[in-house]
Amino acid sequence: MSTHDRKHEAHESADSDVDTSKELDPREEADIRRQIALEVQEFEQGMEG
C-alpha cells in the first residue's frame, strides 16, 4: 500500500475515528484532526500536481 493510499484512507475513516477517540484528551484529538487534515491536503495537492 502506498503512502497516498494510506492518507486517503485516513481521510475516509475520519468520521468513524471520532467515535473511538472519545477517551482522548480534547487537545490531543484536535491535534490528530489537524494532522489528518494536513495529510489530506498534501494528498489532494499531490493529485492535482
PyMOL Python script that loads the backbone (N, CA, C, O; Angstrom):
from pymol import cmd

cmd.read_pdbstr("""\
ATOM      1  N   MET A   1       0.849  -1.199   0.000  1.00  0.00           N
ATOM      2  CA  MET A   1       0.000   0.000   0.000  1.00  0.00           C
ATOM      3  C   MET A   1       0.885   1.250   0.000  1.00  0.00           C
ATOM      4  O   MET A   1       1.802   1.364   0.813  1.00  0.00           O
ATOM      5  N   SER A   2       0.616   2.159  -0.888  1.00  0.00           N
ATOM      6  CA  SER A   2       1.434   3.367  -0.964  1.00  0.00           C
ATOM      7  C   SER A   2       1.019   4.372   0.103  1.00  0.00           C
ATOM      8  O   SER A   2      -0.049   4.252   0.703  1.00  0.00           O
ATOM      9  N   THR A   3       1.870   5.357   0.328  1.00  0.00           N
ATOM     10  CA  THR A   3       1.566   6.382   1.332  1.00  0.00           C
ATOM     11  C   THR A   3       0.316   7.140   0.941  1.00  0.00           C
ATOM     12  O   THR A   3      -0.487   7.505   1.801  1.00  0.00           O
ATOM     13  N   HIS A   4       0.143   7.381  -0.346  1.00  0.00           N
ATOM     14  CA  HIS A   4      -1.042   8.109  -0.806  1.00  0.00           C
ATOM     15  C   HIS A   4      -2.315   7.352  -0.451  1.00  0.00           C
ATOM     16  O   HIS A   4      -3.303   7.954  -0.032  1.00  0.00           O
ATOM     17  N   ASP A   5      -2.292   6.039  -0.618  1.00  0.00           N
ATOM     18  CA  ASP A   5      -3.459   5.226  -0.269  1.00  0.00           C
ATOM     19  C   ASP A   5      -3.781   5.355   1.212  1.00  0.00           C
ATOM     20  O   ASP A   5      -4.943   5.493   1.595  1.00  0.00           O
ATOM     21  N   ARG A   6      -2.740   5.308   2.045  1.00  0.00           N
ATOM     22  CA  ARG A   6      -2.950   5.405   3.491  1.00  0.00           C
ATOM     23  C   ARG A   6      -3.520   6.767   3.845  1.00  0.00           C
ATOM     24  O   ARG A   6      -4.422   6.860   4.678  1.00  0.00           O
ATOM     25  N   LYS A   7      -3.014   7.817   3.231  1.00  0.00           N
ATOM     26  CA  LYS A   7      -3.513   9.159   3.522  1.00  0.00           C
ATOM     27  C   LYS A   7      -4.979   9.268   3.132  1.00  0.00           C
ATOM     28  O   LYS A   7      -5.787   9.843   3.861  1.00  0.00           O
ATOM     29  N   HIS A   8      -5.308   8.713   1.982  1.00  0.00           N
ATOM     30  CA  HIS A   8      -6.692   8.774   1.517  1.00  0.00           C
ATOM     31  C   HIS A   8      -7.587   7.996   2.468  1.00  0.00           C
ATOM     32  O   HIS A   8      -8.699   8.424   2.775  1.00  0.00           O
ATOM     33  N   GLU A   9      -7.103   6.861   2.929  1.00  0.00           N
ATOM     34  CA  GLU A   9      -7.872   6.026   3.842  1.00  0.00           C
ATOM     35  C   GLU A   9      -8.099   6.761   5.161  1.00  0.00           C
ATOM     36  O   GLU A   9      -9.181   6.675   5.743  1.00  0.00           O
ATOM     37  N   ALA A  10      -7.094   7.475   5.627  1.00  0.00           N
ATOM     38  CA  ALA A  10      -7.224   8.248   6.866  1.00  0.00           C
ATOM     39  C   ALA A  10      -8.351   9.265   6.720  1.00  0.00           C
ATOM     40  O   ALA A  10      -9.123   9.492   7.651  1.00  0.00           O
ATOM     41  N   HIS A  11      -8.433   9.866   5.552  1.00  0.00           N
ATOM     42  CA  HIS A  11      -9.487  10.837   5.285  1.00  0.00           C
ATOM     43  C   HIS A  11     -10.854  10.157   5.284  1.00  0.00           C
ATOM     44  O   HIS A  11     -11.813  10.678   5.853  1.00  0.00           O
ATOM     45  N   GLU A  12     -10.937   9.010   4.653  1.00  0.00           N
ATOM     46  CA  GLU A  12     -12.200   8.280   4.556  1.00  0.00           C
ATOM     47  C   GLU A  12     -12.731   7.878   5.929  1.00  0.00           C
ATOM     48  O   GLU A  12     -13.936   7.948   6.171  1.00  0.00           O
ATOM     49  N   SER A  13     -11.844   7.458   6.827  1.00  0.00           N
ATOM     50  CA  SER A  13     -12.272   6.933   8.122  1.00  0.00           C
ATOM     51  C   SER A  13     -12.290   7.988   9.228  1.00  0.00           C
ATOM     52  O   SER A  13     -12.486   7.653  10.396  1.00  0.00           O
ATOM     53  N   ALA A  14     -12.091   9.245   8.877  1.00  0.00           N
ATOM     54  CA  ALA A  14     -12.032  10.310   9.884  1.00  0.00           C
ATOM     55  C   ALA A  14     -13.290  10.348  10.749  1.00  0.00           C
ATOM     56  O   ALA A  14     -13.197  10.522  11.964  1.00  0.00           O
ATOM     57  N   ASP A  15     -14.455  10.188  10.142  1.00  0.00           N
ATOM     58  CA  ASP A  15     -15.711  10.258  10.887  1.00  0.00           C
ATOM     59  C   ASP A  15     -15.835   9.136  11.913  1.00  0.00           C
ATOM     60  O   ASP A  15     -16.214   9.387  13.057  1.00  0.00           O
ATOM     61  N   SER A  16     -15.526   7.923  11.525  1.00  0.00           N
ATOM     62  CA  SER A  16     -15.657   6.793  12.442  1.00  0.00           C
ATOM     63  C   SER A  16     -14.592   6.848  13.539  1.00  0.00           C
ATOM     64  O   SER A  16     -14.811   6.333  14.635  1.00  0.00           O
ATOM     65  N   ASP A  17     -13.451   7.462  13.258  1.00  0.00           N
ATOM     66  CA  ASP A  17     -12.397   7.581  14.261  1.00  0.00           C
ATOM     67  C   ASP A  17     -12.838   8.444  15.439  1.00  0.00           C
ATOM     68  O   ASP A  17     -12.380   8.244  16.563  1.00  0.00           O
ATOM     69  N   VAL A  18     -13.718   9.392  15.185  1.00  0.00           N
ATOM     70  CA  VAL A  18     -14.187  10.286  16.242  1.00  0.00           C
ATOM     71  C   VAL A  18     -14.855   9.485  17.359  1.00  0.00           C
ATOM     72  O   VAL A  18     -14.642   9.773  18.537  1.00  0.00           O
ATOM     73  N   ASP A  19     -15.656   8.488  17.001  1.00  0.00           N
ATOM     74  CA  ASP A  19     -16.360   7.677  17.997  1.00  0.00           C
ATOM     75  C   ASP A  19     -15.391   6.922  18.914  1.00  0.00           C
ATOM     76  O   ASP A  19     -15.612   6.838  20.122  1.00  0.00           O
ATOM     77  N   THR A  20     -14.345   6.389  18.346  1.00  0.00           N
ATOM     78  CA  THR A  20     -13.416   5.566  19.119  1.00  0.00           C
ATOM     79  C   THR A  20     -12.421   6.411  19.904  1.00  0.00           C
ATOM     80  O   THR A  20     -11.737   5.885  20.782  1.00  0.00           O
ATOM     81  N   SER A  21     -12.324   7.692  19.614  1.00  0.00           N
ATOM     82  CA  SER A  21     -11.305   8.530  20.260  1.00  0.00           C
ATOM     83  C   SER A  21     -11.874   9.375  21.394  1.00  0.00           C
ATOM     84  O   SER A  21     -11.256  10.362  21.792  1.00  0.00           O
ATOM     85  N   LYS A  22     -13.033   9.009  21.918  1.00  0.00           N
ATOM     86  CA  LYS A  22     -13.648   9.800  22.992  1.00  0.00           C
ATOM     87  C   LYS A  22     -12.818   9.784  24.274  1.00  0.00           C
ATOM     88  O   LYS A  22     -12.952  10.671  25.118  1.00  0.00           O
ATOM     89  N   GLU A  23     -11.960   8.771  24.415  1.00  0.00           N
ATOM     90  CA  GLU A  23     -11.106   8.698  25.597  1.00  0.00           C
ATOM     91  C   GLU A  23      -9.937   9.680  25.498  1.00  0.00           C
ATOM     92  O   GLU A  23      -9.258   9.950  26.489  1.00  0.00           O
ATOM     93  N   LEU A  24      -9.715  10.196  24.323  1.00  0.00           N
ATOM     94  CA  LEU A  24      -8.605  11.120  24.116  1.00  0.00           C
ATOM     95  C   LEU A  24      -8.859  12.470  24.775  1.00  0.00           C
ATOM     96  O   LEU A  24      -9.996  12.917  24.929  1.00  0.00           O
ATOM     97  N   ASP A  25      -7.775  13.087  25.149  1.00  0.00           N
ATOM     98  CA  ASP A  25      -7.771  14.465  25.611  1.00  0.00           C
ATOM     99  C   ASP A  25      -8.250  15.343  24.447  1.00  0.00           C
ATOM    100  O   ASP A  25      -7.802  15.149  23.317  1.00  0.00           O
ATOM    101  N   PRO A  26      -9.141  16.295  24.696  1.00  0.00           N
ATOM    102  CA  PRO A  26      -9.648  17.146  23.603  1.00  0.00           C
ATOM    103  C   PRO A  26      -8.534  17.812  22.800  1.00  0.00           C
ATOM    104  O   PRO A  26      -8.634  17.950  21.581  1.00  0.00           O
ATOM    105  N   ARG A  27      -7.478  18.221  23.489  1.00  0.00           N
ATOM    106  CA  ARG A  27      -6.351  18.846  22.792  1.00  0.00           C
ATOM    107  C   ARG A  27      -5.655  17.835  21.896  1.00  0.00           C
ATOM    108  O   ARG A  27      -5.234  18.149  20.783  1.00  0.00           O
ATOM    109  N   GLU A  28      -5.544  16.615  22.405  1.00  0.00           N
ATOM    110  CA  GLU A  28      -4.920  15.537  21.634  1.00  0.00           C
ATOM    111  C   GLU A  28      -5.744  15.250  20.384  1.00  0.00           C
ATOM    112  O   GLU A  28      -5.202  15.075  19.292  1.00  0.00           O
ATOM    113  N   GLU A  29      -7.049  15.206  20.561  1.00  0.00           N
ATOM    114  CA  GLU A  29      -7.941  14.926  19.439  1.00  0.00           C
ATOM    115  C   GLU A  29      -7.829  16.024  18.383  1.00  0.00           C
ATOM    116  O   GLU A  29      -7.776  15.737  17.187  1.00  0.00           O
ATOM    117  N   ALA A  30      -7.794  17.276  18.827  1.00  0.00           N
ATOM    118  CA  ALA A  30      -7.659  18.402  17.900  1.00  0.00           C
ATOM    119  C   ALA A  30      -6.354  18.280  17.123  1.00  0.00           C
ATOM    120  O   ALA A  30      -6.297  18.581  15.930  1.00  0.00           O
ATOM    121  N   ASP A  31      -5.309  17.836  17.813  1.00  0.00           N
ATOM    122  CA  ASP A  31      -4.004  17.668  17.191  1.00  0.00           C
ATOM    123  C   ASP A  31      -4.061  16.598  16.109  1.00  0.00           C
ATOM    124  O   ASP A  31      -3.515  16.774  15.020  1.00  0.00           O
ATOM    125  N   ILE A  32      -4.725  15.492  16.416  1.00  0.00           N
ATOM    126  CA  ILE A  32      -4.865  14.397  15.452  1.00  0.00           C
ATOM    127  C   ILE A  32      -5.679  14.855  14.248  1.00  0.00           C
ATOM    128  O   ILE A  32      -5.326  14.571  13.103  1.00  0.00           O
ATOM    129  N   ARG A  33      -6.769  15.565  14.516  1.00  0.00           N
ATOM    130  CA  ARG A  33      -7.610  16.076  13.425  1.00  0.00           C
ATOM    131  C   ARG A  33      -6.796  16.991  12.514  1.00  0.00           C
ATOM    132  O   ARG A  33      -6.904  16.919  11.290  1.00  0.00           O
ATOM    133  N   ARG A  34      -5.981  17.851  13.125  1.00  0.00           N
ATOM    134  CA  ARG A  34      -5.158  18.783  12.360  1.00  0.00           C
ATOM    135  C   ARG A  34      -4.175  18.006  11.498  1.00  0.00           C
ATOM    136  O   ARG A  34      -3.953  18.345  10.336  1.00  0.00           O
ATOM    137  N   GLN A  35      -3.591  16.964  12.072  1.00  0.00           N
ATOM    138  CA  GLN A  35      -2.627  16.137  11.352  1.00  0.00           C
ATOM    139  C   GLN A  35      -3.287  15.454  10.156  1.00  0.00           C
ATOM    140  O   GLN A  35      -2.732  15.430   9.057  1.00  0.00           O
ATOM    141  N   ILE A  36      -4.478  14.899  10.382  1.00  0.00           N
ATOM    142  CA  ILE A  36      -5.210  14.248   9.293  1.00  0.00           C
ATOM    143  C   ILE A  36      -5.527  15.266   8.204  1.00  0.00           C
ATOM    144  O   ILE A  36      -5.353  14.987   7.018  1.00  0.00           O
ATOM    145  N   ALA A  37      -5.990  16.442   8.604  1.00  0.00           N
ATOM    146  CA  ALA A  37      -6.335  17.490   7.639  1.00  0.00           C
ATOM    147  C   ALA A  37      -5.121  17.860   6.797  1.00  0.00           C
ATOM    148  O   ALA A  37      -5.231  18.035   5.584  1.00  0.00           O
ATOM    149  N   LEU A  38      -3.966  17.979   7.440  1.00  0.00           N
ATOM    150  CA  LEU A  38      -2.735  18.299   6.722  1.00  0.00           C
ATOM    151  C   LEU A  38      -2.393  17.213   5.715  1.00  0.00           C
ATOM    152  O   LEU A  38      -2.031  17.504   4.575  1.00  0.00           O
ATOM    153  N   GLU A  39      -2.509  15.967   6.138  1.00  0.00           N
ATOM    154  CA  GLU A  39      -2.185  14.852   5.248  1.00  0.00           C
ATOM    155  C   GLU A  39      -3.136  14.802   4.065  1.00  0.00           C
ATOM    156  O   GLU A  39      -2.723  14.530   2.938  1.00  0.00           O
ATOM    157  N   VAL A  40      -4.405  15.063   4.323  1.00  0.00           N
ATOM    158  CA  VAL A  40      -5.404  15.068   3.254  1.00  0.00           C
ATOM    159  C   VAL A  40      -5.086  16.188   2.266  1.00  0.00           C
ATOM    160  O   VAL A  40      -5.170  16.004   1.052  1.00  0.00           O
ATOM    161  N   GLN A  41      -4.720  17.349   2.807  1.00  0.00           N
ATOM    162  CA  GLN A  41      -4.376  18.490   1.963  1.00  0.00           C
ATOM    163  C   GLN A  41      -3.189  18.141   1.058  1.00  0.00           C
ATOM    164  O   GLN A  41      -3.211  18.405  -0.144  1.00  0.00           O
ATOM    165  N   GLU A  42      -2.164  17.549   1.650  1.00  0.00           N
ATOM    166  CA  GLU A  42      -0.989  17.139   0.880  1.00  0.00           C
ATOM    167  C   GLU A  42      -1.380  16.137  -0.194  1.00  0.00           C
ATOM    168  O   GLU A  42      -0.919  16.219  -1.333  1.00  0.00           O
ATOM    169  N   PHE A  43      -2.228  15.199   0.177  1.00  0.00           N
ATOM    170  CA  PHE A  43      -2.672  14.168  -0.755  1.00  0.00           C
ATOM    171  C   PHE A  43      -3.402  14.799  -1.932  1.00  0.00           C
ATOM    172  O   PHE A  43      -3.137  14.456  -3.085  1.00  0.00           O
ATOM    173  N   GLU A  44      -4.322  15.721  -1.648  1.00  0.00           N
ATOM    174  CA  GLU A  44      -5.106  16.356  -2.704  1.00  0.00           C
ATOM    175  C   GLU A  44      -4.218  17.215  -3.601  1.00  0.00           C
ATOM    176  O   GLU A  44      -4.419  17.263  -4.814  1.00  0.00           O
ATOM    177  N   GLN A  45      -3.241  17.891  -3.008  1.00  0.00           N
ATOM    178  CA  GLN A  45      -2.311  18.685  -3.808  1.00  0.00           C
ATOM    179  C   GLN A  45      -1.484  17.771  -4.705  1.00  0.00           C
ATOM    180  O   GLN A  45      -1.191  18.110  -5.851  1.00  0.00           O
ATOM    181  N   GLY A  46      -1.114  16.620  -4.179  1.00  0.00           N
ATOM    182  CA  GLY A  46      -0.359  15.643  -4.957  1.00  0.00           C
ATOM    183  C   GLY A  46      -1.170  15.147  -6.145  1.00  0.00           C
ATOM    184  O   GLY A  46      -0.622  14.917  -7.223  1.00  0.00           O
ATOM    185  N   MET A  47      -2.470  14.982  -5.950  1.00  0.00           N
ATOM    186  CA  MET A  47      -3.352  14.534  -7.020  1.00  0.00           C
ATOM    187  C   MET A  47      -3.426  15.586  -8.124  1.00  0.00           C
ATOM    188  O   MET A  47      -3.395  15.257  -9.310  1.00  0.00           O
ATOM    189  N   GLU A  48      -3.524  16.849  -7.723  1.00  0.00           N
ATOM    190  CA  GLU A  48      -3.632  17.937  -8.700  1.00  0.00           C
ATOM    191  C   GLU A  48      -2.336  18.099  -9.483  1.00  0.00           C
ATOM    192  O   GLU A  48      -2.350  18.254 -10.704  1.00  0.00           O
ATOM    193  N   GLY A  49      -1.209  18.060  -8.760  1.00  0.00           N
ATOM    194  CA  GLY A  49       0.086  18.288  -9.377  1.00  0.00           C
ATOM    195  C   GLY A  49       0.515  17.056 -10.128  1.00  0.00           C
ATOM    196  O   GLY A  49       1.591  17.041 -10.726  1.00  0.00           O
TER     197      GLY A  49
END
""", "prot")
cmd.dss("prot")
cmd.show_as("cartoon", "prot")
cmd.util.cbc("prot")
cmd.orient("prot")
